[in-house]
Amino acid sequence: MNAHVIGFPRMGAARELKWALERHWRGELDEGGLMAVSSELKERHWAVQAGAGLDFVCVGDHSLYDHVLDAAVMVGAVPQRFRNRECGGLAAYFRMARGDADTPAMTMTKWFDSNYHYIVPELESATIFTGRAEALRRDAARAAALGFRPKPVLVGPLTFLMLARETGGASRWDHVAGLAEAYCRILGELSGVASWVQLDEPALCLDLPPQAAEAAQYVYGELARSCDGVDILLATYFGQLRENLDLAASLPVAALHLDLVRGSGQLDEALRAVPEGMGVSLGLVDGRNVWRTDLDAAARAVDEARNALGEDRVMVATSCSLLHSPMDVEQETSLDPEIRRWMAFAVQKCAEVVALKGFARGESPALFAENREALAERRGSVRVHDPAVAGRLLSVDETMLTRKSPVAHRAVVQRERFGLPLFPTTTIGSFPQTPEIRKTRLAHRRGEISETDYADWIRGRIAEAVAQQEALDIDVLVHGEPERNDMVEYFGQMLNGFCFTENGWVQSYGSRCVKPPVIYGDVSRPGPMTVDWITYAQSLTDRPMKGMLTGPVTILCWSFVRDDIPRGEICRQLALAVRDEVTDLEAAGVGIIQVDEAALREGMPLRQDEREAYLRWAVDSFRLVTGGVADETQIHSHMCYSDFNSIVQWIGAMDADVVSIEASRSGMRLLDAFDAREFPAAIGPGVYDIHSPRVPGEDEILDLLRRALRVVPAERLWVNPDCGLKTRAWPETLAALENMVAAARRLRQEQGEQATE
């Protein structure tokens, strides 16, 4: 019985890859230096996996930006605008991910229902696939030379096709044969250096179009015919296979991986469906959360599979890649020991997988006994359940979810209150988190700066942000969030039921890492969280100042969440806490309040028939936050990097006054879903991509706004960047915002001229 993981974290225990990437992009570390850091991390991570007792080490899961972009480059799906440039190699790779002064980056969106962002492949009519795996082959050979057993990991061909964006009239299904040929070349290059290759096919957990089955059967048939000497592990995860089980079981692969955490309940049917000779990999250790596995329950699943198939056809594994997990809980020396005992990060999850293999061999690993004690302690802890929170949830009724008047009436009242011009300009909330800000925040956390001195210093940064916005002539201001380390962690630190790690970083995209808080118990708000900062910022200006809050769905999705009660119940607890903050902001005179729900689409189940139930409690949670404010209080919400077409009616049901969305990378195509007749709220489509260092020109922004006007009435069009600006530097931020304000000003002039005509 083989034990393995589906993938491993990339950044390093101290985020070494992040720092190396950012030094490289600043010109402080050459390509050789960056590759040296990358190589050292790969070898270190292989050693961790092998040292835990796993039978394979993953190669190909490590990436300098994104594994889907790696796959696009590997198969040759490089968009024409990035070809025939003066520089190739790594510089061209990063240009595809980040863009430059002349070329917009490729689109970025969320990886299924996770908070990881991937680069969306582009399929053009002229795309000619190649299929080169030199780097992957070198890594596999290097791992083998070090005494490890390599298992190359690639995005599977069906998932690649399903995730790709069709451009210029291309059809993804016209590229099946070419893509199959490219994958055959890649697996052919890996033959001889690896006995197993893992092809990730999470798309098999989606509702698939009819063409998908034919495409999968063709591609995998070609692989079986041309790739002798390589066993394929078909890895599915993030849900159940359901009606796609027969398709997966029919493909000529050596083993099928099942996510038995998010896809629990599918094992019995899968064991009956797999043909003689096909193995099954049991994804029993949760790759997306921080809690210990119930090893006794997992062991029962191992027994079931062994009895049905025999031990030699069963593998044990994590449910999905550990990309979504922090590295090592043993680093969390400041975490409460009781709560830490309930947790397992990537290193510990490797040990859990190996313990399940040991159980299957008749061994009795000590980890089982330790696991039972920790789970029992967690179930019985008085720290987890708060009767007051449960009682308050019972008092929620429909009146708490409903604004006094409809959005059209509120818009009139709000226009009178704020007197904003046509196409009002604003930003999403955060301004650059400079090294000075991060250094000062760290010094305060270490006790090197007093609370009073730190508060004075933060007020100084807020004053600078307000002054910069006034100088730019932005209409609705923000305080810049210099006091916030993260849009979720900041709020979690002031709520009951949360705990925090020091090193629990996970990759979000590129070099960007987030450190999700952990919700371990019932959530409540002891007191105000933002009121002092926002009211101070408002005192510095006569222009409207937005209060900035993170919504309950986003806090839920961007935290590691307890798994002992339904997610919807946790979300309602969060909603009541944020509602209290909205009430206090309004009472303090703050007239515009933004409740960000960037993760609304991300949290949606993968299957169509499961989405309505989620969207109902998610939207109701947002309405619970905002339902108590007066008509003249303007509620904004922000959403980013998601496909909104399927949920636009639900976004409307949130009953916000203004919704801002990411739109620039798609050239405003996302707005196609926002039919003004069906969507009465105002819309702020992002007019430039904050994830790229390039500064958009005034004409470029104006062109995007003109496109937006085709579907959004002028009186309901706001002007803003795609997302918060915390990751950008001040010079590029000021230059981009100056162009944004100038474009809005020109559009007002154009509209005035048209009205005169």
C-alpha positions in Angstrom: 0.0 0.0 0.0 1.5 3.3 -1.1 1.2 6.5 1.0 1.5 9.8 -0.7 0.3 13.4 -0.8 -1.4 15.1 -3.8 0.9 18.2 -3.5 3.0 20.1 -1.0 3.3 23.8 0.0 5.7 25.8 -2.2 6.7 28.9 -0.3 8.9 27.4 2.4 8.6 27.4 6.2 9.8 31.0 6.3 8.3 32.0 2.9 11.7 31.9 1.3 10.3 31.7 -2.2 8.1 34.8 -1.6 11.1 36.9 -0.6 13.2 35.6 -3.4 10.6 36.3 -6.0 10.0 39.9 -4.8 13.8 40.5 -4.7 14.0 39.2 -8.3 11.2 41.4 -9.5 12.9 44.5 -7.9 16.1 43.6 -9.7 18.0 42.7 -6.5 18.3 39.0 -7.3 19.3 37.6 -10.6 17.7 34.6 -12.3 20.4 32.3 -11.0 19.9 33.3 -7.5 16.1 32.9 -7.7 16.5 29.4 -9.2 18.9 28.5 -6.5 16.3 29.3 -3.8 13.7 27.4 -5.7 15.9 24.3 -6.1 16.8 24.3 -2.4 13.2 24.5 -1.4 12.2 21.6 -3.7 14.9 19.4 -2.2 14.0 20.4 1.3 10.3 19.6 0.7 11.1 16.2 -0.9 13.1 15.4 2.2 10.2 16.3 4.5 7.9 14.0 2.5 10.3 11.1 2.4 11.3 11.6 6.0 7.7 11.3 7.1 7.6 7.8 5.4 5.7 8.7 2.2 6.4 6.4 -0.7 6.5 9.2 -3.3 7.7 12.8 -3.3 5.8 15.2 -5.5 7.6 17.0 -8.3 6.0 19.6 -10.5 3.8 20.9 -7.7 6.4 23.5 -6.9 5.9 26.7 -9.1 7.5 30.1 -9.4 4.1 31.6 -9.8 1.2 29.2 -10.6 1.0 25.5 -11.6 -1.8 26.2 -14.2 0.5 28.8 -15.9 3.3 26.2 -15.7 1.0 23.7 -17.6 0.1 26.3 -20.2 3.8 27.0 -20.9 4.5 23.2 -20.8 1.9 22.4 -23.5 2.8 25.6 -25.5 -0.5 27.5 -25.0 1.3 30.9 -24.9 -1.0 33.7 -26.1 0.2 35.4 -29.3 0.8 38.8 -27.5 3.5 37.2 -25.4 5.3 35.6 -28.4 8.1 37.0 -30.5 9.2 39.3 -27.7 12.9 40.2 -27.1 13.1 38.3 -23.9 12.0 34.7 -23.3 12.4 32.2 -20.5 11.6 33.4 -17.0 11.1 37.0 -18.0 8.4 36.0 -20.5 6.8 33.7 -17.9 6.5 36.5 -15.4 5.2 38.8 -18.1 2.3 36.4 -18.7 1.5 36.4 -15.0 2.0 40.0 -14.2 1.9 42.0 -17.4 4.2 44.9 -18.2 3.9 48.5 -19.4 2.9 47.3 -22.9 1.0 44.1 -22.4 -1.8 43.2 -20.0 -1.3 40.1 -17.9 -3.4 36.9 -18.5 -6.6 36.7 -16.6 -6.5 35.5 -13.0 -9.3 33.8 -11.1 -10.0 31.5 -8.2 -9.0 27.8 -8.3 -12.4 26.1 -8.0 -13.8 27.0 -4.6 -10.5 27.9 -2.9 -8.8 31.2 -2.2 -5.9 30.2 -4.5 -5.8 32.3 -7.7 -4.6 30.7 -10.9 -3.7 32.2 -14.3 -6.4 31.3 -16.8 -5.0 29.6 -19.9 -6.0 31.2 -23.3 -6.9 29.1 -26.3 -6.7 30.9 -29.6 -7.7 29.6 -33.0 -4.0 29.6 -33.9 -2.8 27.9 -30.7 -0.3 25.2 -31.7 0.6 22.8 -28.8 4.1 21.7 -28.3 4.6 19.6 -25.2 8.0 20.1 -23.5 8.8 18.8 -20.0 12.5 19.5 -19.7 12.3 21.2 -16.3 9.9 18.6 -14.9 12.1 15.8 -16.2 15.1 17.4 -14.6 13.3 17.7 -11.3 12.2 14.1 -11.4 15.8 12.9 -12.2 17.2 15.1 -9.4 14.8 13.7 -6.9 15.6 10.1 -8.0 19.4 10.9 -7.8 18.8 12.0 -4.2 17.2 8.7 -3.3 13.6 9.7 -3.5 10.8 8.2 -5.6 9.5 11.0 -7.8 5.8 11.4 -8.7 5.4 14.2 -11.3 2.2 16.2 -10.8 0.5 18.1 -13.7 -2.8 19.7 -14.3 -4.8 17.1 -16.2 -5.8 17.7 -19.9 -9.6 17.8 -19.2 -9.2 20.3 -16.4 -6.9 22.4 -18.5 -9.5 22.5 -21.3 -12.3 23.3 -19.0 -10.5 26.1 -17.2 -9.1 27.7 -20.4 -10.6 30.9 -21.9 -11.6 30.8 -25.5 -10.4 33.8 -27.5 -10.8 35.0 -31.0 -13.6 32.6 -31.8 -11.7 29.5 -30.8 -13.5 26.5 -29.4 -11.8 24.4 -26.7 -13.1 21.2 -28.2 -11.3 21.9 -31.5 -8.0 21.6 -29.5 -8.5 18.2 -28.0 -6.3 16.3 -30.4 -3.5 18.9 -30.2 -3.6 18.9 -26.5 -3.6 15.1 -26.3 -0.5 15.1 -28.5 1.3 17.6 -26.2 0.5 15.5 -23.1 1.7 12.4 -24.9 5.0 14.1 -25.5 5.3 15.3 -21.9 4.6 11.8 -20.4 6.9 10.3 -23.0 9.7 12.6 -21.7 9.0 11.5 -18.1 9.1 7.8 -19.0 12.3 6.3 -17.5 12.6 8.9 -14.7 9.2 8.3 -13.0 7.0 5.2 -12.7 3.9 7.2 -11.7 2.6 10.5 -13.0 -0.3 12.3 -11.3 -2.7 14.1 -13.6 -5.0 16.4 -11.6 -8.6 16.4 -12.8 -10.7 18.3 -10.3 -12.9 19.2 -13.2 -14.4 15.8 -12.9 -16.1 17.0 -9.7 -18.0 19.6 -11.8 -21.2 19.5 -13.9 -19.6 18.8 -17.2 -20.9 19.5 -20.8 -21.5 16.5 -23.0 -18.3 17.1 -25.0 -16.1 16.6 -21.9 -16.6 12.9 -21.7 -15.6 12.4 -25.4 -12.6 14.7 -24.9 -11.4 12.8 -21.8 -11.8 9.4 -23.4 -9.9 10.5 -26.4 -7.0 12.1 -24.6 -6.6 9.4 -22.0 -6.9 6.8 -24.7 -4.0 8.4 -26.6 -2.0 8.5 -23.4 -2.5 4.8 -22.8 -1.5 3.9 -26.3 1.7 6.0 -26.4 3.0 6.2 -22.8 4.4 2.8 -21.9 6.2 2.6 -18.6 4.3 5.3 -16.8 1.3 4.6 -14.5 -1.2 7.4 -14.4 -2.8 8.4 -11.1 -6.0 10.3 -12.0 -6.5 12.7 -9.1 -10.0 14.1 -8.5 -10.7 16.4 -5.6 -12.8 19.2 -4.1 -16.0 17.2 -4.3 -17.8 14.0 -5.3 -17.6 12.5 -8.8 -21.3 11.6 -8.8 -22.5 11.1 -12.4 -18.8 11.5 -13.6 -17.8 8.4 -11.7 -18.5 6.0 -14.6 -16.4 8.3 -16.9 -13.5 8.4 -14.5 -13.6 4.6 -13.9 -13.7 4.0 -17.7 -10.5 5.9 -18.4 -7.4 3.7 -19.0 -5.4 4.8 -15.9 -3.7 2.9 -13.2 -5.4 4.5 -10.2 -8.2 6.9 -9.4 -7.8 9.3 -6.5 -11.0 10.3 -4.5 -11.4 13.2 -2.2 -13.1 11.5 0.8 -13.2 14.7 2.8 -15.2 17.1 0.6 -16.5 14.2 -1.4 -17.4 12.0 1.6 -19.9 9.3 0.9 -18.6 8.3 -2.5 -16.4 5.4 -1.5 -18.9 2.6 -1.7 -20.0 3.4 -5.1 -16.5 4.1 -6.4 -15.3 0.7 -5.1 -18.0 -1.0 -7.1 -17.3 1.1 -10.2 -13.6 0.7 -10.7 -12.6 -2.1 -13.1 -10.4 -5.0 -12.2 -6.8 -3.8 -12.1 -7.5 -0.1 -11.4 -6.3 1.1 -8.0 -7.9 3.6 -5.7 -6.2 6.4 -3.8 -8.1 7.3 -0.7 -8.0 11.0 0.1 -8.7 10.8 3.8 -6.5 13.5 5.3 -8.0 17.0 4.8 -5.7 19.1 2.6 -7.7 22.3 3.1 -8.1 22.7 6.8 -6.0 22.6 10.0 -7.7 20.1 12.2 -6.4 16.6 13.0 -7.9 13.7 11.0 -10.2 11.3 12.8 -7.8 8.5 12.2 -10.1 5.8 13.5 -12.8 6.8 11.1 -10.3 7.1 8.3 -8.9 3.6 9.1 -12.4 2.2 8.7 -12.4 3.5 5.1 -9.0 1.9 4.5 -10.4 -1.4 5.8 -13.4 -1.1 3.5 -11.2 -0.5 0.4 -8.8 -3.2 1.3 -11.6 -5.7 1.7 -13.1 -4.8 -1.6 -10.0 -4.5 -3.7 -7.1 -6.0 -1.9 -4.2 -4.1 -0.3 -2.1 -3.9 -3.5 -4.8 -1.8 -5.2 -5.2 0.7 -2.4 -3.3 3.9 -1.7 -3.7 6.4 1.1 -3.3 10.1 0.7 -4.4 13.7 1.4 -7.7 14.7 0.0 -6.1 17.4 -2.2 -2.8 19.2 -2.5 -1.3 20.6 0.8 -0.8 23.8 -1.2 -3.9 25.0 0.9 -2.3 24.1 4.2 0.3 25.9 6.4 3.6 24.1 6.7 4.2 22.9 10.3 2.2 23.4 13.5 5.3 22.8 15.6 6.4 26.3 14.6 3.4 27.8 16.4 5.1 28.1 19.8 2.9 31.1 20.7 -0.4 29.3 20.0 -2.5 28.2 22.9 -1.2 24.7 23.6 -4.7 23.2 24.0 -5.9 24.5 20.6 -2.6 23.7 18.9 -3.0 20.1 20.1 -6.2 19.9 17.9 -4.3 20.9 14.7 -2.3 19.3 12.0 -0.5 21.3 9.2 1.2 19.9 6.1 4.1 18.2 8.0 1.7 16.6 10.4 -0.7 15.6 7.7 2.1 13.7 6.0 2.5 11.8 9.3 -1.2 11.1 9.4 -1.2 9.6 5.9 1.8 7.4 6.9 0.0 6.3 10.1 -3.0 5.1 8.1 -0.6 3.0 6.0 0.9 1.6 9.2 -2.6 0.7 10.4 -3.2 -1.1 7.1 -0.1 -3.1 7.7 -1.3 -4.2 11.1 0.8 -1.8 13.0 -0.5 0.4 15.9 1.0 3.8 15.4 1.3 5.9 18.6 -0.3 8.7 16.6 -3.7 7.0 16.8 -3.8 7.1 20.6 -2.6 10.7 20.6 -5.2 11.6 18.0 -8.1 10.1 20.0 -7.1 12.1 23.1 -6.9 15.4 21.1 -10.3 14.9 19.4 -12.0 14.0 22.7 -10.5 17.1 24.3 -11.7 19.3 21.5 -15.2 17.9 21.6 -15.5 18.5 25.3 -13.9 21.9 25.6 -15.9 24.7 27.1 -14.0 27.1 25.0 -15.8 26.0 21.8 -19.5 26.6 22.7 -21.0 29.9 24.0 -24.7 29.6 25.0 -25.2 33.4 24.5 -24.3 33.2 20.9 -26.7 30.3 20.3 -29.4 32.2 22.0 -28.9 35.3 19.9 -29.1 33.3 16.7 -32.5 32.1 17.7 -33.7 35.7 17.8 -32.9 36.5 14.2 -36.0 37.0 12.0 -36.8 38.3 8.5 -37.2 42.0 9.6 -33.5 42.0 10.6 -32.6 41.1 7.0 -34.6 43.9 5.2 -33.8 47.5 4.5 -36.5 50.0 5.0 -36.9 51.1 1.4 -36.0 49.7 -2.0 -32.6 50.6 -3.6 -34.1 53.1 -6.1 -35.6 55.2 -3.4 -32.4 55.0 -1.3 -30.4 56.2 -4.3 -32.4 59.5 -4.4 -31.9 60.0 -0.6 -28.2 59.3 -0.8 -27.7 61.6 -3.8 -29.1 64.4 -1.7 -27.0 63.6 1.3 -23.6 63.2 -0.5 -23.9 65.4 -3.6 -21.5 63.2 -5.6 -20.7 64.0 -9.3 -21.5 61.6 -12.2 -19.1 58.7 -12.2 -17.9 59.1 -8.6 -14.3 57.9 -8.0 -13.2 55.9 -5.0 -10.8 53.0 -4.2 -11.5 49.6 -2.7 -10.1 50.4 0.7 -6.4 49.7 1.3 -3.4 51.7 0.3 0.2 50.5 0.1 1.5 48.6 3.1 5.0 50.0 3.0 8.0 48.3 4.6 7.8 51.1 7.2 4.2 50.2 8.1 5.0 46.5 8.4 8.1 47.2 10.5 6.2 49.5 12.8 3.3 47.1 13.2 5.8 44.3 14.0 7.6 46.5 16.6 4.2 47.2 18.2 3.3 43.5 18.4 6.6 42.8 20.0 6.0 45.5 22.7 8.8 47.8 21.4 6.3 50.6 20.7 3.7 51.7 23.3 0.0 51.6 22.4 -0.2 55.4 22.6 2.8 55.9 20.3 1.6 53.3 17.9 -1.9 54.8 17.7 -0.4 58.3 17.0 1.9 56.9 14.3 -1.1 55.1 12.6 -3.1 58.3 12.7 -0.2 60.0 10.9 -0.4 57.4 8.1 -4.2 57.8 7.9 -3.7 61.6 7.6 -1.2 61.1 4.8 -3.6 58.8 2.9 -6.4 61.3 3.2 -4.2 64.1 2.0 -3.1 62.1 -1.0 -6.7 61.3 -2.0 -7.7 64.9 -1.7 -4.8 66.0 -3.8 -5.9 63.4 -6.4 -9.4 64.8 -6.2 -11.0 61.4 -5.4 -14.7 61.8 -4.5 -15.2 59.1 -1.8 -12.2 58.5 0.4 -10.9 55.6 2.5 -8.6 55.7 5.5 -6.1 53.4 3.8 -6.1 50.7 6.5 -2.5 51.1 7.7 -3.5 49.5 11.0 -4.6 46.3 9.3 -2.4 43.3 8.7 -5.0 41.5 6.7 -8.6 42.1 5.8 -9.7 38.9 7.7 -7.1 38.5 10.4 -7.6 42.0 11.6 -11.2 41.5 12.4 -10.6 38.0 13.8 -8.2 39.4 16.3 -11.1 41.4 17.8 -13.7 38.6 17.8 -14.2 35.8 20.3 -13.9 32.3 18.9 -10.7 33.0 16.8 -7.1 32.1 17.3 -4.1 33.0 15.2 -0.9 31.5 14.0 2.5 33.2 13.5 3.7 31.1 10.6 0.4 29.7 9.1 1.0 31.2 5.7 -0.6 29.8 2.5 -0.1 31.0 -1.0 -2.8 33.1 -2.6 -1.2 33.9 -5.9 2.4 34.5 -7.1 4.4 35.7 -4.2 1.3 36.8 -2.2 0.7 34.8 0.9 -2.1 35.0 3.4 -2.3 33.8 7.0 -5.9 32.7 7.6 -7.2 33.0 11.2 -8.6 29.9 12.8 -12.3 29.8 13.9 -12.3 27.2 16.7 -15.4 28.3 18.6 -18.6 30.3 18.7 -18.1 33.9 17.4 -19.1 37.2 19.0 -17.9 40.8 19.1 -16.7 42.1 22.5 -16.6 45.7 21.3 -16.1 48.2 18.4 -13.3 47.3 15.9 -13.0 50.1 13.4 -15.0 53.1 14.7 -12.1 55.1 16.2 -10.0 54.9 13.0 -12.8 55.7 10.6 -14.2 58.6 12.6 -10.7 60.0 12.9 -10.2 59.8 9.2 -13.6 61.5 8.6 -12.6 64.4 10.9 -9.8 65.2 8.4 -11.9 65.9 5.4 -15.3 67.2 4.2 -15.5 64.5 1.6 -17.4 61.3 2.4 -15.2 58.7 4.2 -16.1 55.0 3.7 -16.1 52.7 6.7 -14.3 49.5 5.7 -15.5 46.1 6.9 -15.0 42.5 5.8 -18.2 40.6 5.3 -19.2 37.4 7.1 -18.9 35.1 4.0 -15.4 36.3 3.2 -14.3 36.0 6.8 -15.7 32.4 6.7 -14.1 31.5 3.4 -10.7 33.0 4.2 -10.4 31.4 7.6 -9.7 27.9 8.7 -13.1 27.0 9.9 -14.3 24.6 12.7 -15.7 21.4 11.2 -18.1 20.4 14.0 -21.1 22.6 13.0 -22.6 23.7 9.6 -20.8 26.5 7.8 -24.0 28.5 7.5 -24.4 28.6 11.2 -20.8 29.9 11.6 -21.6 32.5 9.0 -24.7 33.8 10.8 -22.6 34.1 14.0 -20.1 36.3 12.0 -22.9 38.3 10.5 -24.3 39.3 13.9 -20.8 40.4 15.0 -20.3 42.5 11.8 -23.8 43.9 12.2 -22.9 45.3 15.6 -20.0 47.1 13.9 -22.2 48.6 11.2 -24.6 49.9 13.8 -21.8 51.6 15.7 -20.3 53.2 12.5 -23.7 54.5 11.5 -24.3 55.9 15.0 -20.9 57.6 14.8 -22.0 59.5 11.7 -20.2 57.4 9.0 -22.5 57.6 6.0 -20.9 55.1 3.6 -20.0 51.7 4.8 -18.4 49.0 2.6 -18.9 45.4 3.6 -16.5 43.4 1.3 -17.7 40.0 0.2 -14.8 39.2 -2.1 -15.4 35.4 -1.5 -19.1 35.2 -2.2 -18.6 33.4 -5.5 -15.6 31.4 -4.2 -17.6 29.8 -1.4 -20.2 28.5 -3.8 -20.4 24.7 -4.1 -19.1 23.2 -7.3 -22.3 21.5 -8.2 -25.3 23.5 -9.6 -27.9 21.6 -7.5 -26.1 22.5 -4.2 -25.7 26.2 -4.9 -29.1 27.7 -4.1 -28.9 26.5 -0.5 -25.5 28.1 0.0 -26.4 31.3 -1.8 -29.5 31.7 0.3 -27.7 31.6 3.6 -24.7 33.5 2.3 -26.9 36.4 1.0 -29.0 36.3 4.1 -25.9 36.7 6.2 -24.9 39.8 4.2 -28.4 41.2 4.6 -28.3 40.4 8.3 -25.2 42.7 8.5 -26.7 45.6 6.7 -30.5 45.2 7.1 -30.7 47.6 10.1 -29.2 50.8 8.5 -31.2 53.9 7.5 -32.0 54.8 3.9 -29.4 57.6 3.8 -26.6 55.2 4.8 -25.0 53.9 1.6 -23.9 50.3 1.7 -21.1 49.2 -0.7 -19.8 45.7 -1.3 -16.7 44.5 -3.2 -16.1 41.2 -5.1 -13.1 40.2 -7.0 -11.6 37.6 -9.4 -14.7 35.5 -9.9 -17.1 34.6 -12.7 -20.3 36.4 -11.6 -22.5 35.4 -14.6 -24.2 32.6 -12.7 -24.9 34.5 -9.5 -25.7 38.0 -10.6 -29.3 37.7 -9.4 -28.0 36.7 -6.0 -25.6 39.7 -5.9 -28.7 41.8 -6.6 -30.5 40.1 -3.8 -27.8 41.3 -1.3 -29.5 44.7 -1.7 -26.3 46.7 -1.5 -26.4 50.3 -2.9 -23.1 50.0 -4.8 -21.2 46.8 -5.9 -17.6 47.0 -7.1 -16.2 44.1 -9.0 -13.0 43.0 -10.8 -13.4 43.7 -14.5 -10.2 45.1 -16.1 -8.4 41.9 -17.0 -11.5 40.7 -18.8 -11.8 44.0 -20.6 -15.2 44.6 -18.9 -16.6 41.2 -20.2 -17.7 40.4 -16.7 -20.2 43.2 -17.0 -22.2 41.3 -19.6 -24.1 39.6 -16.8 -25.1 42.8 -15.1 -28.3 43.7 -17.0 -29.3 47.1 -15.7 -33.0 46.1 -15.9 -32.4 43.2 -13.5 -29.6 44.8 -11.4 -30.8 48.1 -9.9 -27.7 48.8 -7.7 -24.9 51.0 -8.8 -21.8 49.2 -10.1 -18.1 50.0 -9.9 -16.3 47.8 -12.4 -12.6 47.8 -11.8 -10.8 49.9 -14.3 -7.2 48.7 -13.7 -5.6 45.6 -12.5 -3.9 46.1 -9.1 -2.2 42.7 -9.2 0.1 44.0 -12.0 2.8 46.6 -11.6 1.9 48.3 -14.9 0.3 51.8 -14.7 -2.7 52.0 -17.1 -2.9 55.0 -19.3 -5.8 57.6 -19.0 -7.0 56.6 -22.5 -7.0 52.9 -21.6 -9.2 53.5 -18.5 -11.5 55.8 -20.5 -12.0 53.1 -23.1 -13.0 50.6 -20.3 -15.4 53.1 -18.9 -17.0 53.7 -22.3 -17.5 49.9 -22.6 -19.0 49.8 -19.2 -21.5 52.5 -20.2 -22.9 50.1 -22.8 -24.5 48.1 -20.0 -24.5 50.4 -16.9 -26.5 53.6 -16.9 -24.4 56.7 -16.3 -26.1 57.6 -13.1 -25.1 54.2 -11.6 -21.5 53.9 -12.8 -18.7 54.2 -10.2 -15.0 54.4 -11.0 -12.5 52.4 -9.0 -9.6 50.0 -9.2 -10.1 46.2 -9.3 -9.2 45.6 -5.7 -7.3 47.0 -2.7 -3.9 48.6 -3.2 -2.0 47.2 -0.2 0.4 45.2 -2.4 1.4 48.1 -4.6 4.0 50.8 -4.2 3.1 54.4 -3.7 4.6 55.8 -7.0 2.6 53.4 -9.2 -0.5 53.8 -7.1 -0.5 57.6 -7.4 0.2 57.5 -11.1 -2.6 55.0 -11.7 -5.2 56.8 -9.6 -4.3 60.1 -11.2 -5.1 58.6 -14.6 -8.3 57.0 -13.2 -9.5 60.4 -11.9 -8.6 62.1 -15.1 -10.5 59.5 -17.2 -13.6 59.9 -15.0 -13.3 63.7 -15.5 -13.1 63.3 -19.3 -16.1 60.9 -19.3 -18.2 63.5 -17.4 -17.3 66.1 -20.0 -18.3 63.7 -22.8 -21.6 62.9 -21.1 -22.2 66.6 -20.6 -21.6 67.2 -24.3 -23.9 64.4 -25.3 -26.6 65.7 -23.1 -26.3 69.2 -24.6 -26.6 67.7 -28.1 
